[in-house]
Amino acid sequence: MSRRRSFLIAAGILGGAVVLAAVMIALRPDPPLREPGSQAPFVTTAPATARDGAIPVYSAGTVRPRAEIDVAAQINGKVASVAPAFLSGGRVSEGEVLFRIDDADYLNRVQQARANVAAQLVALLQAEEEARIARAEYEGFLRRRADAAPPGEASPLTLREPQLAAARAALARDSAALADAELALARTEVRAPFSGIVRTEMVDVGQFVAAGQGVGRLYADDAVEVVVPLSDADAALIPDLWMLDAGDDDASVEATVMAEYGEGVYAWSGYVDRAEAALDEQTRTIDVVVRVPEPFAGGRATSPEGDGAEMEDGSSGPPLLVGQFVEVRIAGAAPERYFTVPRSALRTGNEIWALRQDTLVTIVPVGVLQRADELVYVTGALAEGQAVVLSGLQFATEGMVVRTSADGPG
């Protein structure tokens, strides 16, 4: 009896559990319905920016002097004095005496040459007087023989013409010797041919120097040059490049030279002076020469992008030094309308994948005007602010649906 009762109790518990489970299943809420995620690829975009004005052409190069010479004496002698500014790094003015050579010997030569000229002047006066007397005697002889047959033409020696010519030649010879002596005396002072900076100096008082012996180097400080290599595509953007006249200060193609100094970036204004008339055989590029006037006037503080801003404290910036590596931005051609887009937006075949209606891809062929480090300057059927695809697609078709950050990643 007890076994039967236990069985019934167990069966009741089991049945109750089944009924309870069935009730719970029947009363459970339906799960929320979720739409399946979009299969359209997710892309990153950036806006295209419409611009006008000059397209910048970027390059880099090393600063070199506009003019640089070896300083040397034109005569031999012992150095008597050296100018205080004639030291490495010193600045000298045009016509300033750099050093002097002992002039005692050259003064003596001038005195000797002047004495010779004075003696030849006396000899010339004597020869002229003798020639005059000879001419007068011959004319008197002709008058006395007026009734006789003509005696014929007088000999030049009779009229003392060769002696007069010799006296004149001797005076000219000694006058030239005097001019040479005075010129040598003037050359005992070695002067700067232009205002500049002393690059090297190797002369001291008491040193003997020979004619033509270099004792230093001097470069002009009124302007420096930067030779920048450009591809033919970049060179084609510079207006009238092959029409520029070298040394023309009124050149219309502006350029900006930028260099780092300490923790800042400084800029100097310049212009395109000329282009070399041959390609570089190694790089197949065109060397364009940018000239910067007054490099020691001090640069102006600027951003790395080159949009200049004057120094806030009004102090002068550093000079543009010879040998310094600089970046150069040249004002190129100025089309009526063009666009800048990030460099990653430009695809193979000079195409840009732009968006229309915010989600549909349209393939836009473009003409590439200039490639910079981060931007590309292009022309084509783009609109101001139109989104262009930067990443997220390996290939694209016209009208392809995509998602952007505005749509959310899901």
MOGI-V444491 format. One line per field, one symbol per residue. ss: DSSP state (H for helix, E for strand, - for the rest). burial: + if it has 24 or more other ideal C-beta (glycine too) atoms within 12 Angstrom, else -. A space follows every 50 residues. Layout:
ss = ???
burial = ???
//
This chain:
ss = -HHHHHHHHHHHHHHHHHHHHHHHHHH-------------EE-EEEE-EE E----EEEEEEEEEE--EEEEE----EEEEEE--------EE----EEEE E--HHHHHHHHHHHHHHHHHHHHHHHHHHHHHHHHHHHHHHHHH------ ----------HHHHHHHHHHHHHHHHHHHHHHHHHH--EEE----EEEEE E------EE----EEEEEEE--EEEEEEEE-HHHH-----HHH------- ---EEEEEEEE--EEEEEEEEEEEEEEEE------EEEEEEEE-HHH--E EE-----E----------------EEEEEEE------EEEEEHHHEE--- EEEEEE---EEEEEEEEEEEE---EEEEEE------EEEEE--------- EEE-HHH---
burial = ----------------------------------------+++-++-++- +--++++++++++++++++-+++-+-++++-++--+---+++---+++++ +++--+--++--+--++--+--++--++-++--+---+------------ --------++--++--+--++--+---+--+--++-++++++-++++++- +-+-----+-----+++++++++++++++++--++-+++-+--+------ +-+++++++++---+++++++++++----------++++++++-++--++ ++---+----------++++++-+-++++++++----+++++--+++--- +++++---++++++-+-+++++--++++++-+---+++++-++--+---+ ++++------
//
